[in-house]
Amino acid sequence: MPLFRYEALDAKGRVRRGELEAEHERAARRLLKRQGLVPRKLMTADAVRARRRIAVRTRDWLAVFEQLAALLEAGAPLAEALAAIAEHEESARVRTLAAALRGRVLEGASLAAALAEVGAPEALWRMVQAGEEAGALAAVCARTAELLARRLAAREELLSIALYPAIVFATGLFVAYALLAFVVPQVARVFAHAHAELPLITRVVLAASAFVRQWGVWLALALAGAASWWARRQPRLRARMDAWLVRMPLLGRLWLRAEFARAARTLGLLLAGGVPLLAALGIAAEGAALAPVRALLLEAREAVREGEALATALGRSALAPPLLVRFARMGEAGGTLDRMLLKVGDRMEAEVAARIRRALTLLEPALILLMAVGVGTMAAAILLPLVEMNALVR
């Protein structure tokens, strides 16, 4: 009899891990439910040792769920639908992913367990798990594909908007580096032979050129690498940095609103798929990028476990947007919390995208002006001594 390893939530929302023996995965799930546990991860011990995560992008998940929803709605069995995707998909990564999922399904695993094994985001496989238990896998796959498509479209829109400012900024950095590293040193030799007193702006530019040529690039790379390494390995420092980002005047509020929009969408998606609120709050907290948002969602989960309403738990914090609290309160009052959270998530994401679009529109001329000032300053630093020497010669 196979040995299964599991991770589950008990009635109080606490995580339980352990092992049990069962004939197959469905039998193992039934045993866990009889013990009052909601399984989060369940796989054979051999699969735990041998599993291999596949690097998958959002676009790949979208391709899988779109085709899977269409094939399941057409009446194709799950294994055959995955086989069709693995055979006819153009992307090699999607073919590998579909083949891995089909292999686990043929071994008796559920689609949700197979998704968890290949490294799918927890929100996705929990949605699929709820759909499988409710017998509505095709509808859940279609809803998941729709949400992934909207998320991908919003991300690509922001990337396209930010592309031009990024090109301008990169061009400015390249021009400044080229001037300081190659042009200014050539002119510095002329000034050295002249033995004349240089203006302050010229001396500053020459010093900056010497620094860039000797230490600039390596020092910047070393500082960036050290900061990234230290931040990732020091949770307390990461939390302090997140708290500092949240307190920033403009960027902090925008980032915070984007995080809450993502959390609201995740909660709405999970609740619509039948995931309990306590488990959904835990999943949303794990996916939060900012430590203050993660802490607030965990505090809200504890408050909900004790019988408090979600809107009340969120409303106690000054971080939670009033719009989110208001929509959550209306959803709880009308029994439509999942739909209200999805609506407020869409609305907040649209607001964030509009603000980012306006900010980038203002940033474009600012970057051009900054590049012009920088190049003009270096040109003045080079030309001013030449003009003075020419006047002395005359």
N, C-alpha and C positions, 0 to 999 in steps of 0.2 A: 504494500500500500504506500503510495507516494507521501513524502513529507512536505508540508507546505509551511512557508513562513509568511506571517501576516503583520500588518499594521492597521489598527482599527481604533475607532472612537467608542467610548462607553457612553452610558446615558447622561453623564455629566460633562461630556465633551473632552475628556482626558484621553490622551493617546496611549494605546496598549499595543505591545509587540510580543510576539511569541511564535510558537510552532504547534502544528497539529497534523494528524494523519487523517487522510480521507481518500476515497476512491478516485475522485476527480475534483475539479475546481468548484463546480456547482455544489457538490456535497460539502466541501469545506466552507463555502459561504453560508449554507444552511446551518452548519454547526455554529458558526460565529453568531448568526442571528438568534439562534436559540439561547446563546449566552448573553444576549442583549448588546452585542457589539455591531457597529457599522463598519464594514471593511473599507479601508482606504487603499491598501496595497496587499496583493495576495499572489504568490507565485511559488512554484516548487523550489526546493532548496537547490536543486541542480541548476535551475534557471537563474537563481540569484548569483551563483558562482560563475555561470557562463555567459550571463547576459552582456550585451554590448550595445551601448547607446549610439544612436545614429544622429549625426549633426543635421538637423532639419530646420528649415526656415519657415516663417509664417506662410510664405507663398506655397511651399510644399504641402503644409497641412491643409491649406485651402484647396489645392488640387485633389488631395485624397478625399476630403469630406464632400466636395462638390460631386465628384464622380460616384462616390459611395452612395450619396443620397439619391442620385438619379437611378443608379442600378437597383438599389433596394426598393425604391418606389415602383420600379418596373417589374418587381417580383423575383429578382435574382437572389439566390441564397448568398449569405455573407461570404463564404469561402470562394464561391465563383466570382463574386463581385471584386474581391481583392485580387484574384487571379487575373481578371480582365485588366485591372489597373496595372498590375505588375507586368503584363505582357504588352500593352498598347501605349502606355504613357511615354512621352518623349523624354522627360527628365530622368536621368539615371538615378538621381537621389530618390525621386518618388517611386521608381520601380523597386529600388532596394527596400524602401520603407514598406511598400505594399507586400512585397514578398516576405519580409520578416513578420508582418502582422498575420499574413495568411498561414505561415508556418505554425505560429502559436495557436491560431484558431483551429487548425487541423489537429493539433495536439490536445484539444479539449478546453483551451483557455477561452475566456470571454474576450470580446473586442476591447473592453475597458482594461482588462489585465494586460493584454498585448500592448496597448498604447502606453500603459505605465512602464512596461519593461523597456520599450525603445526610447523612453525619455520624454514622452509627451507632457506638456504642461498639465498640472493637476486639474485645473479647471476644465480642460477638454475631456480627460478620461473620466472624471467624475460625472460630467454631463452624459457621456456615453453610457456609463454604468447605470445612471438613473433611467435612461431611455431603454436600456436592455431589460431592466427590472419591470418597467411599465409596458413593455411590448411595443414601444414607439420609436424604434431605433432609426428608421428612415426619417421621421419628422425631426428627431434630435440632430441627426447629421445635417439636414437641410438648414435648421436654425443655426447650428454651429458654423456652417459654411457661409451663411449670410453675415454673421457677425465678424468672422475672419475677413471677409471681403471688405466690409466697411472699415475695419481697422487698418487693413492694408492700403485701401484707397486714401484714407486720411493721412497715413504715414508718407505715402508717395507724393501727395499734394504738398505737404510741408517740405519734403526733400526738394521738390521742384522749385518751390518758392525760395528756399535757402541756397539753391545752387549758385545763382548769380552773385549774391554777397560773398559766398565762400570763394568763388573764383577771383573776385576783386581783392579779397583779403589775402589770398595766397599769392596773387600777382604782386601786391604791394610788398609782402614779406620777401619775395624773391628779388624784386628790384632793389629793396633796401639792402639785402644781403650782398647782392652783386656789387652795388656801389661801394659798400663798406669793405668788402673782401678783395675787390680787384681794381676798382677805379681810384678810390681814395689813396691806396698805397702808392700808385704810380705818381699821383700829384704830390704826395708827401716827399718824394725824392727831390722834386723841383724846389720845394720850400726849404728842404735841408741844405741844398747848395746855395740858396739865396742868403742864408744867415740873417733873415729879417724877423722882426717880432710879429708873430701871427695874431690875428684877432681872437677873441675868446671863443666865438662860435666855431672857428676853424680848429682850435686846439681841442675842443670837446669832440668834434667829429673825428679828428685824428686818433684821439684816445679810444673812442668807440670802435673805430676800425681796427686798431691793434688788439683790443679785447676780443672782438668777433673772430679775427683771424687765429688767435691763439687758443681761446677758451670758450667762446660763445656757444658753438653747437654742442660740444661735449658736455659743457656744464648744464645746458638746458635739458639734454637727454638724461643726464644723470639725476637732476632734480626731479624731472617728471617721473622717471622710473622709480626713484626712491619714495616719492610721495604716493604713487599708486600702490607699490608693494606694502608700504606701511599702513595705508588706509584699509587695504583689503585684509590685513592680518591683525588689525587692532579694532575690535568691535566698538570699544569706547570712543576711540578717535573718530571712527566712522559716524557714530551717533552724534558726536559734537559737531562734526562737519555738516551733517544733515540739519541739525538744529540751527547752525549759523546760516545755511542756505535758506531755510524757512523764514528767517528774520530779515532777509534782504528785501529792500523796499519794493522793487518791481518783479524781479526774477523769482524771488521766493514765493510770492503770492501766486504767480502764474504756474510755477512748478507744483505748488501745493494743490491748486485747483485741478491740474492735469492728473495728479495722483489720485485724488478723490473721484474724478470722473472715471478713471480706470477701475478703481475699487467698486464703484457703484455698478458699472457695467458687468464686472465679474460676479458680484453678488446677484444681480438680476438674472444673469445667465444661469447660474447654479440653482437659484430658487425656481426658475422656470423649468429646469430639468428635474426637479423633485429632490434636490439635495437639501437636507435640513439646514436651518438658519445658523445653528452653532457651527456646523462643519463648514458652511459657506464662509462665515466670518473668518475662520481659521485659515482657509485657503486664500482668501483675499488678503489677509495679513501677511502670509508667507510671500505673496507676489508683490507686496508694496516695496518700492525702491527707497523711500524715505523712512528713516527710523521713527520720527514722530507719528507718521501715519500708521505705521505698523503697530506702534504701541497703543494708539487710540483704538484701532480695530480689535486688538486683543482685550483692551479694557471693556470695549462694548460687548465682546463675546462673554466676558465674565458677568457683566451686568444683565445681559439677556438670559444667561443661565440661571441667574437668581430671580428671574421673573420680570425684569424691567423691559420696557419697550425699546426698540432699536433707536427710534427718533429721540427719545429722552436720553439714552446713553450717549448718542453722538452730540446732542445739543449742549451737554455740559462742558464740552471743550470749545475753546475759541478758535481752534484750527478748522473744525468742520464747517464747510460753507452753509450759510442759512438756507440756501436753495435745496441742498441735499437733505437737510433736516426736515424742511417743510414737505418735500415730496415723500420722504420716508414716513412721516406722520400720516399723510393722506393715504398712502398705500396700506399702512397697518389698519387704519380706520375702515377702509373699504375692502380689505381682504385682497388687494391687488399689489402687494409689495414688490413682487418681481417685475411687473410691468412698469410701475412707477420708478423703480431704480434704473431700469433700462432707459426710460424716457429722460430722467435727470442726467444719466451718464451721457446720452447722446447730446443733450442740450449743453452740458458743461464742456464736452469735448469740442462742440462747434464754437463756443465762446473762446476757448483756449486757442483754437486754430485761427479764429478771426483776429485775436490780439497778437498772435505770433506773426500773422500776415501783415498787420499794420506796423509792427515793430521792425520787421525786415524791410518793409517799404521805406521806412525812415532811415534804416541802417545803410541802405545802398548809397545815397548821396553823402552820408557821413563818412563812409569808408573811402569813397573817392576823394573827398575833401582832405581826409587824414593822409592819404597817400600823396596827394599833391603837396601838402604842407611838409611832409617828410622829405620828399624828393627836392622840393624847393629849398628847404633848409640846408641839405647837403650841397646843392648847387651853389647856394649863396656862400657857404663855407669855403668852397673851392674857388669861386670867382672873385670874392672880395679881396683876398691877398694878391691875386693877379692884377686886379685893377689898381691896387695901391702900389705894387712894384712898377707897373707901367707908368703911373704918375711920377714916381721918383726918377725913372729913367729920363723922362721928358724934362 
